[in-house]
Amino acid sequence: MYYAIISEDVDDSRERRAGAREAHIARLEHLRDEGRLLVAGPTPAIDALDPGEAGFSGSLVIAEFESLATARAWADDDPYVAAGVYRDVTVKPFRRVLP
């Protein structure tokens, strides 16, 4: 089943994101390579593809996991969590309808 991992950044997370980005992306690439990643990306803090100094306000990952507990454990192990990028992480089941 798919699960949505919705993360909200702490204020001024840009430097923390930069320091943990490589490890964060590597985990997402692993999900992609296993065919389990539906979509992933950051949410800009402003209405722009490149938010510049405004940075990002969070992230969204939708991926396939065995269970809610497994998805939660994967989210809790994210390098951004360890680096203090996220202030809140929500994990919930996601039912894909379209496309």
N, C-alpha and C positions, 0 to 999 in steps of 0.2 A: 504494500500500500504506500501511497505517497504521503509525505508529511511536510507541512509548511513550517519553516524555522524563521521566525520574525524577530529580528534583533534591533534594539534601540541603543544608539551610542551615548556615552557620557558626553558632556560638554567638552569642546576642544580635544577631540579624539584624533586629530590628523597625525600627530607624531606617533602616537601609540599604534595607529593603523599602519603607518609606514614601516614601523619596526617589526610587525608581525605579518605583514602582507604576504611575503613569499611562502611561509609555512601554511597560511590560511588558504592561499590559492592552490598549493600542492594537494591539500586534502580534497578540495573541490574537483581538481583534475582527476584524482583517483576515483571519485564517484562517477565522473563523466566517463572515464575509461572503462568502468564496470557497467556502463549503460544505465545507471541509476539516477542520474541528475537530469531533472526536467528543466530547471532554470535557476540561475543564481546571479546576484549582483547587489551593488550598494544602492541606497536611496539618497540622492543628492539633498543637501540641506536647503537648496533653493531650486527654483524651476529652471534648471539648466543641465545639459548633458555634462558639461565640465563646470562644477561649482566653484572652482578656484579656491580662494581663501576660505570660502564658506564651508568647504568640506562636505562630509556626509553625515546623515542623521541616523543611519542604521543600515541593515542588510536584509535581504530575503533569499532564502534557499528553499527550493522545493525539490525533494529527492525521495527515492524509494528506500524504505527500511523495513525490517521484519516486523517491528512493533513500535508503538509509541515510546516504550521504555528504551528501545534501541536508538530511536531518533533522538530522544532526550539525552542519552549518554553521549552520542556523537556530537550534539550541539554543546554539551557541557565541556567537551574536550577540545573545543575550537581554540586555536592560538590567540584569537582576538579576545576570548574570555580570559585566558591566562594573562594577557597583556593589559587587561582592564579597559578595553575598547568599549565593551557593552555594559550598559547599566541594567538592561532587562532583556531576557530571551524567552520568547513564547514558542512552544512547539505544539502543533495541533494536526490532526488528520486532515488530509486534503483529498478531495474527490475530483479528479480531472473529468470534465465534461467536454470542453472544446479546446483546441481543435482535436 
